[in-house]
Amino acid sequence: MMSQATEFHHVPIMLMPCMEALALQPDGIYVDATMGGAGHSSQIVQTLSTGQLIGFDRDPEAIAASRKRLSAYRDKVTFVNCNYADVKAALAELKIEQIHGALMDLGVSSHQLDEAQRGFSYMQDAPLDMRMNQQDSISAAHVVNSYTKDELETILLTYGEERWARRIAEFIVDARATTPIQTTGQLVNIIKKAVPKDARRDGPHPAKRTFQAIRIEVNNELGGLPGAVHDFIDVLAPGGRLAIITFHSLEDRIVKNIFKEREKGCTCPPTYPACICGKKSAGRVITRKPVLPLETEIQENPRARSAKLRVFEKNKLDII
C-alpha cells in the first residue's frame, strides 16, 4: 500500500546555493522541474510577490504532497504532473512563452528512497518496482527478469559504472532461470553472491551501483535529459538562469557538455575561415567548476555527498 501524500518529504540539496544561483525576481516565472516534496519550491515561492511557480513532477504522490505543503501559496503555484522532458509542450499549454529561471534536481526524493513499497532502496525488502510514475509500464522486475544477459551487463556498465557488471548479469540470469526475481531482497542477495568477498569489504554497499543503473533504465532518466536541458535553455527569458543538480558522473557530463555547447554556439570546425552553421551563443556558464555541498550539509544529509550544481545564464540581449 502506498503511503499517504502527507508523508511525502523532501530534503532539499544545497538549498541556499540554488536560490542564489536562480537570482530570483519577485515578479518572475520559475519552474521547479523535479518538485518532489516541494523542498526547493517552498523557498522559491516565498520570494515571489506577483511572480509564479510552475512545479513539475512525474510522480502523482509528489504533486499531491506539494499541493498540501504549498496550499498557502496556491494563487502563485501551478502543478503539472509530467516529465520535465515535456517542458515546452507543458508551458505552451499554460500559454507561457518564457520563464525567468528553472531548477532541475536529478536526485531521487527522500520519500521514494525511504518508502519501501516503491522498491528503490537496497536497504529494505520490497517488490522490485522503482517507477517514479506508477502508471509507467516498465518496472525494475521487468528489467531484471526480461532483459538478456548482454543487455543487463550494458546497463550496469553504462548507468552504474559497475566493475562487476558481467558477473552480476550472469548471476541474475542464472537465478531467474529457477525463480523469478520479484523483490529487492532477492536482488541484493544475488548481487552479494556475484561480487567477490574482498570487493565487498570497502566502499559503498555492493548493490548501490546496480540499483542506480536499473532505476535509470526503468525511468529513462538519461534518455530525456539532453533534450530537456536544451529545451529549458531555449525557454529562458534574457538573463534567466537554469540550475541543475546532478548526482553521478553520467548526468554531470551531459549537463556540463551541453552548457559548454550552448555557450560556444558555433559548431564549425576550427579550420573553417568563417562560421557557416549559423549557431549563436545562447548565454554563459556561471559555474566553471560545479558548486559542491558543504561538509556540514553532508554530515546532516549524507545523500548530498555526490551532488554537483551547475548554472547557465541566458544572454541578457539577443546576439545578432
Phi, psi and chi 1 to 4 in degrees:
 res  aa     phi    psi   chi1   chi2   chi3   chi4
   1 MET       -  135.0 -179.9  178.3  178.0      -
   2 MET   -72.5  148.6  -68.9  -66.9  177.5      -
   3 SER   -72.0  157.2   63.7      -      -      -
   4 GLN   -70.6  151.6  -62.5  -60.5  -49.5      -
   5 ALA   -58.2  -28.6      -      -      -      -
   6 THR   -65.5  -19.2   51.9      -      -      -
   7 GLU   -89.6   -7.7  -63.6  174.3   -2.2      -
   8 PHE   -68.0  127.0 -160.1  112.0      -      -
   9 HIS  -132.3  161.0   62.0  -73.0      -      -
  10 HIS  -147.6  123.1  177.9   83.2      -      -
  11 VAL   -95.5  106.3 -179.0      -      -      -
  12 PRO   -68.4  128.8   25.0  -33.0      -      -
  13 ILE   -83.1  134.2  -57.1  -67.2      -      -
  14 MET    46.1   53.4  -69.3 -169.6  -78.5      -
  15 LEU   -55.9  -55.6  179.0   59.0      -      -
  16 MET   -70.0  -39.7  -64.2  -40.0  -63.7      -
  17 PRO   -57.5  -36.3  -28.8   37.1      -      -
  18 CYS   -66.6  -42.7  -73.5      -      -      -
  19 MET   -64.6  -41.1  -62.2  -54.6  105.0      -
  20 GLU   -64.8  -39.1  -66.9  170.4    6.6      -
  21 ALA   -63.8  -36.3      -      -      -      -
  22 LEU   -75.3  -16.9  -69.7  172.2      -      -
  23 ALA    47.4   57.9      -      -      -      -
  24 LEU   -58.8  136.5  -63.5  165.2      -      -
  25 GLN  -110.6  134.7  -55.5  171.4   35.6      -
  26 PRO   -58.3  -26.2  -25.7   35.7      -      -
  27 ASP  -105.9   13.9   58.6  -10.9      -      -
  28 GLY   -84.4  167.2      -      -      -      -
  29 ILE  -110.0  123.8  -61.1  174.7      -      -
  30 TYR  -127.2  150.7  -65.4   91.0      -      -
  31 VAL  -119.4  127.7  170.0      -      -      -
  32 ASP   -99.7  104.4 -173.5  -20.3      -      -
  33 ALA   -74.0  -18.1      -      -      -      -
  34 THR  -137.2   76.8   47.4      -      -      -
  35 MET   -63.7  -36.9 -156.5  170.1 -159.2      -
  36 GLY    55.0 -130.1      -      -      -      -
  37 GLY   -91.3   17.4      -      -      -      -
  38 ALA    71.7   26.5      -      -      -      -
  39 GLY   -60.7  -51.4      -      -      -      -
  40 HIS   -75.2  -38.7  -69.0  101.5      -      -
  41 SER   -59.3  -38.8  -73.6      -      -      -
  42 SER   -63.9  -31.6   60.5      -      -      -
  43 GLN   -76.9  -39.1 -171.0   69.5   32.4      -
  44 ILE   -61.6  -48.9  -67.1  172.1      -      -
  45 VAL   -66.6  -27.6   78.5      -      -      -
  46 GLN   -67.4  -21.3  -69.5  176.2   47.8      -
  47 THR   -84.6  -18.4  -51.5      -      -      -
  48 LEU   -84.3  142.7  -56.4  178.6      -      -
  49 SER  -108.1  -75.4   54.5      -      -      -
  50 THR   -97.9    1.5   57.7      -      -      -
  51 GLY   -75.2  176.5      -      -      -      -
  52 GLN  -133.6  146.6  -72.1  -71.4  -45.1      -
  53 LEU  -115.9  129.1  171.8   66.3      -      -
  54 ILE  -107.6  118.1  -44.3  -61.9      -      -
  55 GLY  -106.1  118.7      -      -      -      -
  56 PHE  -101.0  142.5  -73.3   23.2      -      -
  57 ASP  -162.6  141.3 -153.1  -72.2      -      -
  58 ARG   -84.0  -11.4   63.5 -163.0  -62.8 -178.1
  59 ASP   -95.7  112.9 -173.5  -16.7      -      -
  60 PRO   -57.4  -32.2  -23.3   34.3      -      -
  61 GLU   -63.4  -38.7  -77.2 -168.8   67.2      -
  62 ALA   -65.0  -42.6      -      -      -      -
  63 ILE   -61.4  -45.3  -66.3  -67.6      -      -
  64 ALA   -61.9  -43.6      -      -      -      -
  65 ALA   -67.5  -38.8      -      -      -      -
  66 SER   -67.0  -37.8  -65.9      -      -      -
  67 ARG   -56.7  -43.6  -77.4 -175.0 -172.7  -82.0
  68 LYS   -69.0  -45.6 -176.7  174.7 -179.1   65.8
  69 ARG   -65.1  -34.1 -177.8  170.1 -177.1  178.4
  70 LEU  -103.2   21.2  -58.4  178.6      -      -
  71 SER   -59.2  -30.2   59.2      -      -      -
  72 ALA   -70.6  -14.9      -      -      -      -
  73 TYR  -117.2   24.5  -54.9   96.5      -      -
  74 ARG   -60.2  -23.7   56.9 -178.2  174.8  -88.7
  75 ASP   -76.0  -10.2   58.7  -34.1      -      -
  76 LYS  -111.1   -1.6  -61.1  178.4 -176.6  178.5
  77 VAL  -125.3  136.1 -173.9      -      -      -
  78 THR  -118.4  129.0  -59.7      -      -      -
  79 PHE  -102.8  133.4  -59.2   91.8      -      -
  80 VAL  -128.8  115.7 -176.8      -      -      -
  81 ASN   -86.8   83.7 -176.8 -161.9      -      -
  82 CYS  -158.3  170.1   77.3      -      -      -
  83 ASN   -77.7  143.1 -169.1  -43.7      -      -
  84 TYR   -61.3  -18.2   56.5   64.7      -      -
  85 ALA   -65.4  -17.0      -      -      -      -
  86 ASP   -99.4   25.2  -59.7  -39.6      -      -
  87 VAL   -58.2  -44.2   55.7      -      -      -
  88 LYS   -63.9  -44.3  -77.9 -170.7  171.8  178.1
  89 ALA   -65.6  -40.9      -      -      -      -
  90 ALA   -65.2  -43.3      -      -      -      -
  91 LEU   -68.0  -36.8  -68.3  178.7      -      -
  92 ALA   -62.7  -39.1      -      -      -      -
  93 GLU   -64.9  -31.3 -170.7  169.8  -30.4      -
  94 LEU   -86.3    1.3  -65.4  170.8      -      -
  95 LYS    60.7   38.5  -64.4 -179.8  170.3   54.2
  96 ILE  -110.1  120.1  -64.4  173.8      -      -
  97 GLU   -90.9  -35.6  -65.3 -177.5   -0.1      -
  98 GLN  -139.6  151.9  -67.8 -175.6  -36.5      -
  99 ILE  -125.9  158.9   59.7  175.5      -      -
 100 HIS   -94.3   -8.6  -62.6   89.7      -      -
 101 GLY   179.3  157.3      -      -      -      -
 102 ALA  -147.8  146.2      -      -      -      -
 103 LEU  -122.7  129.8  172.6   66.1      -      -
 104 MET  -120.0  114.2  -60.2  173.2   71.1      -
 105 ASP  -105.1  105.0  176.1   -9.2      -      -
 106 LEU   -84.2    7.0  -57.8 -178.7      -      -
 107 GLY   -81.2  162.1      -      -      -      -
 108 VAL   -79.2  137.9 -179.8      -      -      -
 109 SER   -67.8  156.0   73.6      -      -      -
 110 SER   -57.7  -38.3  -60.9      -      -      -
 111 HIS   -63.0  -46.2  169.7   82.5      -      -
 112 GLN   -63.3  -36.6  -70.7  169.3  -27.8      -
 113 LEU   -71.2  -40.8  -72.3  170.5      -      -
 114 ASP   -83.4  -25.3  -65.6  -20.8      -      -
 115 GLU   -78.3  104.8  176.5   56.3   37.9      -
 116 ALA   -53.8  -41.4      -      -      -      -
 117 GLN   -66.3  -13.8  -66.0  -56.3  -52.4      -
 118 ARG   -78.4  -18.0  -60.8  -60.3  -65.6  -90.8
 119 GLY    73.6   21.9      -      -      -      -
 120 PHE   -85.9  -26.5  -75.3   96.2      -      -
 121 SER   -96.1  137.8  176.2      -      -      -
 122 TYR   -88.4    1.3   44.8   79.3      -      -
 123 MET   -95.6  -10.2  -58.7  -59.6  -69.2      -
 124 GLN  -133.5  138.6  -57.0  179.2   76.2      -
 125 ASP   -79.1  128.8 -168.0   22.1      -      -
 126 ALA  -162.7  168.0      -      -      -      -
 127 PRO   -60.0  141.2  -24.2   34.8      -      -
 128 LEU   -72.1  107.3  -97.6  179.7      -      -
 129 ASP  -129.3  -79.9 -164.8  -38.2      -      -
 130 MET    70.0   12.1  -59.7 -167.2 -162.5      -
 131 ARG   -80.7  127.3  -70.2  173.6  -64.8  173.2
 132 MET   -71.3  -30.7  -68.3 -177.6 -178.7      -
 133 ASN  -118.2  117.2 -173.7  -28.8      -      -
 134 GLN   -65.1  -12.1  -62.3  -73.4  -70.7      -
 135 GLN   -83.8  -13.6  -58.4  -54.8  -49.1      -
 136 ASP   -65.1  150.3  -69.8  -14.9      -      -
 137 SER   -84.7  -29.7   58.0      -      -      -
 138 ILE   -95.6  123.0  -63.8  178.1      -      -
 139 SER  -111.4  172.6   67.5      -      -      -
 140 ALA   -62.3  -35.3      -      -      -      -
 141 ALA   -61.6  -39.6      -      -      -      -
 142 HIS   -63.2  -45.9  173.0   81.9      -      -
 143 VAL   -61.1  -49.9  171.4      -      -      -
 144 VAL   -65.4  -35.2  169.0      -      -      -
 145 ASN   -97.5  -12.2  -70.3  -72.9      -      -
 146 SER  -115.5  -27.7  -58.8      -      -      -
 147 TYR   -72.4  148.7  -78.9   29.9      -      -
 148 THR   -70.9  166.6   66.6      -      -      -
 149 LYS   -59.3  -43.0 -178.2  175.1   68.3  174.9
 150 ASP   -64.6  -39.6  -71.9  -14.7      -      -
 151 GLU   -64.9  -42.6  -72.7  171.9  -23.9      -
 152 LEU   -63.4  -43.6  -72.3  170.6      -      -
 153 GLU   -61.1  -43.0 -179.4 -177.1  -10.9      -
 154 THR   -62.1  -43.0  -61.8      -      -      -
 155 ILE   -62.6  -46.0  -70.8  168.3      -      -
 156 LEU   -65.9  -37.0  -60.8 -172.7      -      -
 157 LEU   -70.8  -46.3  -80.7  172.0      -      -
 158 THR   -75.2  -48.8  -54.9      -      -      -
 159 TYR   -93.0  -22.9  -63.8  156.2      -      -
 160 GLY  -111.0  -12.0      -      -      -      -
 161 GLU    47.9   43.9  -61.0  176.5  -56.6      -
 162 GLU   -84.8  120.3  172.3   56.1   64.4      -
 163 ARG   -61.1  -33.8  174.3 -174.2  176.4 -170.4
 164 TRP  -102.9   31.3  -57.7  102.0      -      -
 165 ALA   -55.8  -45.1      -      -      -      -
 166 ARG   -64.0  -46.5  176.8  171.9  -65.1 -177.1
 167 ARG   -63.4  -42.8  -82.6  178.1   59.8   86.2
 168 ILE   -63.2  -43.5  -66.9  171.8      -      -
 169 ALA   -61.6  -42.4      -      -      -      -
 170 GLU   -62.7  -43.8  -70.6  174.2  -10.4      -
 171 PHE   -66.9  -36.6  -85.0   59.7      -      -
 172 ILE   -63.5  -48.0  -73.4  173.6      -      -
 173 VAL   -63.4  -40.9  171.1      -      -      -
 174 ASP   -64.7  -42.8  -72.1  -14.8      -      -
 175 ALA   -67.3  -42.1      -      -      -      -
 176 ARG   -72.3  -17.9   77.1 -170.7 -170.5 -167.3
 177 ALA   -64.4  -25.5      -      -      -      -
 178 THR   -95.6  -49.0  -56.7      -      -      -
 179 THR  -140.8  131.2  -54.6      -      -      -
 180 PRO   -57.0  142.2  -24.5   34.2      -      -
 181 ILE   -90.8  109.0  -56.0  167.3      -      -
 182 GLN  -114.3  -13.7  -59.7  -69.1   -5.4      -
 183 THR  -127.0  159.1   70.1      -      -      -
 184 THR   -64.3  -35.4   55.1      -      -      -
 185 GLY   -62.2  -43.3      -      -      -      -
 186 GLN   -59.4  -45.0  -76.0  177.0  -81.7      -
 187 LEU   -65.8  -41.9 -178.3   56.4      -      -
 188 VAL   -60.3  -43.0  167.8      -      -      -
 189 ASN   -63.2  -38.7  -72.8  -25.9      -      -
 190 ILE   -65.4  -43.2  -67.1  166.4      -      -
 191 ILE   -62.9  -42.6  -65.0  167.5      -      -
 192 LYS   -62.1  -35.6  -74.4 -178.5  176.0  178.9
 193 LYS   -70.6  -33.2  -68.5  175.9 -177.5  176.7
 194 ALA   -76.3  -36.9      -      -      -      -
 195 VAL   -81.3  123.6  176.8      -      -      -
 196 PRO   -54.3  146.0  -26.4   35.8      -      -
 197 LYS   -54.7  -43.3 -173.5  175.0 -178.3  180.0
 198 ASP   -61.6  -34.2  -71.0  -13.4      -      -
 199 ALA   -75.4  -15.7      -      -      -      -
 200 ARG   -89.9   -5.8  -75.3 -172.1  -92.5  125.7
 201 ARG   -76.1  -34.6  -71.2  176.3  179.2  167.9
 202 ASP  -119.3  163.1  -59.2  -46.3      -      -
 203 GLY    84.0 -167.3      -      -      -      -
 204 PRO   -72.9  175.6   28.2  -35.8      -      -
 205 HIS   -55.1  136.6 -168.6  -73.2      -      -
 206 PRO   -59.7  -20.9   18.8  -31.7      -      -
 207 ALA   -93.3   -6.2      -      -      -      -
 208 LYS   -57.2  -50.3  179.8  177.9 -179.8  179.0
 209 ARG   -69.7  -36.7  -66.7 -178.7 -176.5  -84.0
 210 THR   -65.4  -45.0  -64.0      -      -      -
 211 PHE   -63.6  -39.9  -89.6   61.9      -      -
 212 GLN   -60.1  -46.6  170.5 -174.0  -66.5      -
 213 ALA   -62.8  -44.5      -      -      -      -
 214 ILE   -66.5  -40.6  -65.4  172.3      -      -
 215 ARG   -59.7  -44.2 -171.8 -158.1   79.7 -140.4
 216 ILE   -62.7  -41.3  -69.5  172.1      -      -
 217 GLU   -65.1  -46.9  172.8   68.4   13.0      -
 218 VAL   -58.7  -42.0  167.1      -      -      -
 219 ASN   -99.7    5.5  -63.8  -71.3      -      -
 220 ASN    48.2   46.1 -170.1   28.8      -      -
 221 GLU   -65.1  -38.5  -66.3  176.1   34.6      -
 222 LEU   -86.9  -24.4  -63.8 -175.5      -      -
 223 GLY   -60.6  -40.2      -      -      -      -
 224 GLY   -94.4   -5.8      -      -      -      -
 225 LEU   -67.3  -50.2 -179.4   58.0      -      -
 226 PRO   -56.8  -47.5  -25.2   36.1      -      -
 227 GLY   -61.8  -38.8      -      -      -      -
 228 ALA   -66.1  -41.1      -      -      -      -
 229 VAL   -61.3  -45.8  175.9      -      -      -
 230 HIS   -60.3  -44.4  -78.8  -66.2      -      -
 231 ASP   -63.6  -41.7  -73.5  -11.2      -      -
 232 PHE   -64.5  -40.1  -88.7  106.1      -      -
 233 ILE   -62.4  -40.7  -68.4  174.5      -      -
 234 ASP   -60.7  -39.0  -70.3  -16.4      -      -
 235 VAL   -89.6   -0.7  -60.9      -      -      -
 236 LEU   -68.5  139.7  -73.8  176.5      -      -
 237 ALA   -74.2  160.3      -      -      -      -
 238 PRO   -51.1  128.2  -28.9   37.3      -      -
 239 GLY    83.7   -4.6      -      -      -      -
 240 GLY   -70.8  157.4      -      -      -      -
 241 ARG  -127.1  144.2  -69.8 -174.1  172.2 -173.2
 242 LEU  -115.3  121.2  170.8   60.7      -      -
 243 ALA  -114.1  128.3      -      -      -      -
 244 ILE  -128.8  127.9  -55.7  179.9      -      -
 245 ILE  -103.1  121.5  -55.5  172.8      -      -
 246 THR  -109.9  163.4   63.2      -      -      -
 247 PHE  -129.6   -3.6  -72.2   84.4      -      -
 248 HIS  -150.6  166.2   58.1   79.2      -      -
 249 SER   -61.7  -33.8   59.8      -      -      -
 250 LEU   -64.6  -47.4  -67.3  170.8      -      -
 251 GLU   -60.6  -48.0  -66.7  173.1  -21.9      -
 252 ASP   -61.5  -39.0 -174.0   58.6      -      -
 253 ARG   -64.5  -41.6 -163.9  175.1  -54.4  131.9
 254 ILE   -61.0  -49.4  -70.3  171.2      -      -
 255 VAL   -63.5  -47.0  173.4      -      -      -
 256 LYS   -57.9  -46.4  176.3 -176.6  177.2 -179.5
 257 ASN   -69.1  -38.1  -71.0  -19.7      -      -
 258 ILE   -68.2  -40.9  -67.4  175.9      -      -
 259 PHE   -58.5  -45.0  -80.8    9.3      -      -
 260 LYS   -63.4  -42.2  -72.7  174.1   63.8  177.5
 261 GLU   -62.4  -44.7  174.5 -172.1  -21.2      -
 262 ARG   -72.7  -26.3  -63.3  -57.4  -62.6  -91.5
 263 GLU   -71.8  -42.0 -179.8  179.7   57.4      -
 264 LYS   -70.9  -45.1 -178.7 -178.7  178.1 -176.3
 265 GLY    83.8  -85.3      -      -      -      -
 266 CYS   -58.8  132.4  176.0      -      -      -
 267 THR  -113.2   11.9   56.2      -      -      -
 268 CYS   -68.3  146.2  -64.9      -      -      -
 269 PRO   -58.7  145.4  -24.0   33.9      -      -
 270 PRO   -61.4  -17.0   19.5  -31.2      -      -
 271 THR   -77.8  -14.8   54.5      -      -      -
 272 TYR   -70.0  136.9  -78.2   24.7      -      -
 273 PRO   -69.8  -24.2   25.9  -35.8      -      -
 274 ALA  -151.7  157.9      -      -      -      -
 275 CYS   -71.0  131.8  173.6      -      -      -
 276 ILE  -120.5   -7.0   61.9  171.0      -      -
 277 CYS   -79.4  -25.3   71.8      -      -      -
 278 GLY    78.6    3.3      -      -      -      -
 279 LYS   -81.2  134.0  -64.8  179.9 -179.8  178.7
 280 LYS  -111.3  157.3  -55.3  -65.1 -177.4 -178.0
 281 SER   -63.1  133.6  171.2      -      -      -
 282 ALA   -89.5  -16.7      -      -      -      -
 283 GLY   167.3 -151.7      -      -      -      -
 284 ARG  -137.6  151.0   66.1 -170.5 -178.5  104.5
 285 VAL   -82.4  120.4  178.9      -      -      -
 286 ILE   -76.6  -35.2  -61.1  -65.3      -      -
 287 THR  -104.8   96.1   47.8      -      -      -
 288 ARG   -65.2  -34.1  -68.0  -58.9  162.8 -173.4
 289 LYS  -121.9  145.2  -69.0 -175.1  177.2 -180.0
 290 PRO   -64.6  149.3   25.3  -34.9      -      -
 291 VAL   -80.6  132.6  178.0      -      -      -
 292 LEU  -112.3  153.8  -55.4  178.1      -      -
 293 PRO   -68.1  150.2   24.5  -33.8      -      -
 294 LEU   -71.5  156.5  -63.0  175.1      -      -
 295 GLU   -61.5  -33.4 -171.6   59.0   36.6      -
 296 THR   -63.4  -38.3   51.5      -      -      -
 297 GLU   -68.1  -40.5  178.2  175.7    4.7      -
 298 ILE   -62.1  -38.5  -66.2  172.2      -      -
 299 GLN   -65.3  -38.7  -69.3  175.1   -1.2      -
 300 GLU   -77.5  -32.8  -65.7  174.4    0.8      -
 301 ASN  -139.5   88.1  179.8   14.8      -      -
 302 PRO   -55.4  -22.4  -25.7   35.4      -      -
 303 ARG   -68.4  -11.5  -71.1  170.0 -178.5  162.6
 304 ALA   -81.6  -10.8      -      -      -      -
 305 ARG   -53.8  -42.7 -177.9  174.4  -59.1  -80.5
 306 SER   -95.3    7.5   57.6      -      -      -
 307 ALA   -74.1  142.4      -      -      -      -
 308 LYS  -136.1  134.7  -66.1 -179.0  178.8  179.4
 309 LEU  -111.5  125.4  170.7   65.4      -      -
 310 ARG  -123.3  146.4  -65.8 -174.2 -175.3  -87.9
 311 VAL  -134.0  136.1 -174.0      -      -      -
 312 PHE  -123.2  137.9 -173.3   92.0      -      -
 313 GLU  -116.4  128.3 -178.3 -177.9   80.7      -
 314 LYS   -68.8  147.3 -167.3   75.4  170.7  -77.3
 315 ASN   -52.5  136.7  -75.3  -37.4      -      -
 316 LYS   -72.0  -27.8  -69.7 -176.2  168.7   62.1
 317 LEU  -130.2  147.4  -63.9  173.0      -      -
 318 ASP   -63.6  135.6  -70.2  -24.6      -      -
 319 ILE   -94.9  125.0  -64.1  178.2      -      -
 320 ILE  -106.2      -  -60.1  174.6      -      -
